Amino acid sequence: MISDLSPNLSNFTSIYTVMCYNVLCDKYATRQMYGYCPPWALEWNFRKKGIMEEVKRYSADIITLQEVETDQFFNYFLPELKKDGYDGIFSPKSRAKHMTESERKYVDGCAIFWRTTKFTLVKEHLIEFNQLAMANHDGSEDMLNRVMPKDNIGLAALLHTNEAAWGESYPDKSQVCQPILVCTAHIHWDPEFCDVKLMQIIEERRSTGGPKLDIHDIHLLLCGDLNSLPDSGVVEFLMKGSISMDHPDFKGLGYKTPLQKIALSKSHNAGLVNTSANIYTHSFRLAATYGFSVMPYTNYTYDFKGIIDYIFHSVNGIRTLGVLGPIDPEWFTNHKVVGCPHPHIPSGKPLPTVSGTGAYSSTPSTTSEWVVAQVANN
C-alpha cells in the first residue's frame, strides 16, 4: 500500500516514479549461498523472467539496477525495456577492463534506465572507486591495501525533463528542461570493511557529476545497494552531511590525509575538512525517502534481514509523497519462507524499491520543488 504523506498535490504538475533493485546476478545465486532455495529456482533463465515481471509491474519512469551482468544488460534488460519505451546506460565493475571479451560478459555492474518520453540523457558519468583511491591515497597504506583492491562502481546519469514529464499542464518552455542527476551505486558487501564502504560513499559524493555541475542547480536522486545499515557511518554521512574523521567505522586507520586531499579537489562536489573539529563534510543536503521505522528490511535472506538499500534525495526541492511498505511478515511465516530468493521471489530483495516523483512549475534554482514518493518495497 502507498502511505500518502502529502495529500495536497494541487501545486504539482509533474509526477514520475523511480525504482532501485538489486537483481542478484547469476554467478552469486549459488547453492552455497542460498541452500534453502530449490536449485531450479536459482537458475537465471527462471529468475530473469520474474525479475523482468517485477520491473515492468511498477512501470517506473527511472529504473536503477545493481548486479546486472554485462551480457544480460545488452541482450536482455536493454532490449526488453526498450520495447516499453526506455533507454539505458550501464557500466561493469572495474575488473572488466582487464578481462577478455568472453570473460567480460559475465562481470556485473550498475544500470540506469529512463522513460524516453519524459527524460533526455544529457551526460553519463562512471565512478570507479579503486581509481579514486589510487589518485587520492597520498601515501596511505590503508587506501592502497583496503580501498583500492575493491572494484565496486557508481554510475550517474544527468537527465533533463521533456514536456511529457509535465503532463497536461507544464511550465513556461524555458523551464521545461529541468535537470535531475540520477546516481546509483553498489557498495562493498563485507561488514568487516565498514571503513571501505565509508570511503567509497565519500568518493561517490565527491565525484558525482564531475567539476562542471553546480550542485545548487541539480535535483539529486541517489539510489543503491549500499550494504550498510541505517546506523552506519555511510548513512550518517549521507543524511547529516558530515562525518567525524574519528568515526568508529574508519577503524582508526589512516584515512585523514586522503580525506584532506579529496577535500582539496577542484570538483564543485568535493567535501570540506574542518581540521579543528576533525570533520569531513559534503555539500549535498540529503534525506531518505522512507523512515527506517516504517521499513523493517530491504534484504530478506536466511541469515540477514535488514535495511541496506536506499533512495536518497535532495532536501532542497524534493520531498517524499508516500511509501509502499514491505511484504507482510505474516506472508513469509504462513508460506514457511525462511529467506529469499524463493520460487516466487527472484532476488534476495523481496520487492524492488520504487518511488513516485513530481515537480512544481518553477526553475530549480529558485522555488522549484521536486517530489519523491518512495515506494520502497524490497
Secondary structure as UniProt FT lines:
FT   STRAND          2..4
FT   TURN            10..11
FT   STRAND          14..22
FT   HELIX           26..28
FT   TURN            31..33
FT   TURN            35..36
FT   HELIX           39..42
FT   HELIX           44..58
FT   STRAND          62..69
FT   HELIX           70..72
FT   HELIX           73..77
FT   HELIX           78..82
FT   TURN            83..85
FT   STRAND          86..92
FT   HELIX           94..98
FT   HELIX           101..104
FT   TURN            105..106
FT   STRAND          108..115
FT   TURN            116..118
FT   STRAND          119..128
FT   HELIX           129..136
FT   TURN            138..139
FT   HELIX           141..142
FT   HELIX           143..147
FT   TURN            148..149
FT   STRAND          153..161
FT   HELIX           163..166
FT   TURN            167..168
FT   HELIX           173..176
FT   STRAND          179..186
FT   HELIX           191..193
FT   HELIX           194..207
FT   TURN            208..209
FT   TURN            211..212
FT   HELIX           215..217
FT   STRAND          219..225
FT   TURN            230..231
FT   HELIX           233..240
FT   STRAND          242..244
FT   TURN            245..246
FT   HELIX           248..250
FT   TURN            251..252
FT   HELIX           256..263
FT   TURN            268..269
FT   STRAND          272..274
FT   TURN            275..278
FT   STRAND          279..281
FT   STRAND          286..288
FT   TURN            292..294
FT   STRAND          299..300
FT   STRAND          305..306
FT   STRAND          309..314
FT   TURN            316..317
FT   STRAND          318..319
FT   STRAND          322..324
FT   HELIX           329..334
FT   TURN            335..336
FT   TURN            343..344
FT   STRAND          353..359
FT   TURN            364..367
FT   STRAND          370..376
//
